[in-house]
Amino acid sequence: MSQCKSREFQLGGRYGLNGRTHIISYGNGGYYNWHTDDGVYGLSINGKDIAMTPVFTMSYTLVKDESLIKGGSQLFMHEGKCYEYPLKNNFLCIFPSRLHHACSEVVCAPDMPWDKNLFNIQIWTCQDDRY
């Protein structure tokens, strides 16, 4: 199983346009496997070198109609126990970036319009590792 499956839309690659933002859309079959947010490296959209360690992750969920989607829960693993936060529109979750987390597989009509997908925006507060 790959790290992330989202056929419809992903903006800015894994670390987004400015190195601290990630926007993704989950359609039918979309998920994000278990991981931690442990580093942001590479070049920014302005061509500046980025080397940052995320400290906190802010995950914001948007969905037009929750009744059209099954799954899409935010999952967290702490001290061997899994915690599940079911899909809910306008939901903000802030957690330590080193906490293992995932998004469960989304099940919806394969032909559901793109704008009705589950959208998730992650923003990281980071320490700059270059200094």
C-alpha positions, 0 to 999 in steps of 0.5 A, a space after each residue: 500500500 502506498 503512502 497516499 492515494 488521491 486520484 483527483 487532486 493534490 496541490 503543492 506536492 507533499 509539502 505544499 507551496 511554501 514548505 508548510 502547507 499541504 492541501 489534498 482531496 480524497 475521492 473514492 478509494 483515497 487514503 493516507 497511510 500511517 506516518 509522522 510529519 518529521 521533516 520539510 526539506 527542498 526548495 520553496 516556490 521562490 527557490 529558497 532552500 527549506 530545512 524545517 522540522 514540524 512541531 505541531 500539525 494543524 489538520 482542517 477538514 472540509 466536506 460539503 455533505 458528510 452523508 455522501 462519504 463513508 470513512 475518511 476518519 482521522 486516526 491517531 496512534 499513541 502508546 499502542 492505542 488507536 484513536 479515531 475521529 470520524 469524518 466531520 465538516 469544519 473540523 480542526 485538529 491540532 496535534 504534535 507532528 511526531 504523533 503517528 497519524 493516518 486518514 482511513 479510506 474514503 468510500 463514495 460513489 466513483 462518479 461523485 462530483 469532485 467538489 463533494 470530495 473530502 478536502 483536508 488542509 494541513 499546516 505545520 508550525 516548524 522550527 528552522 533546521 538551517 540555523 
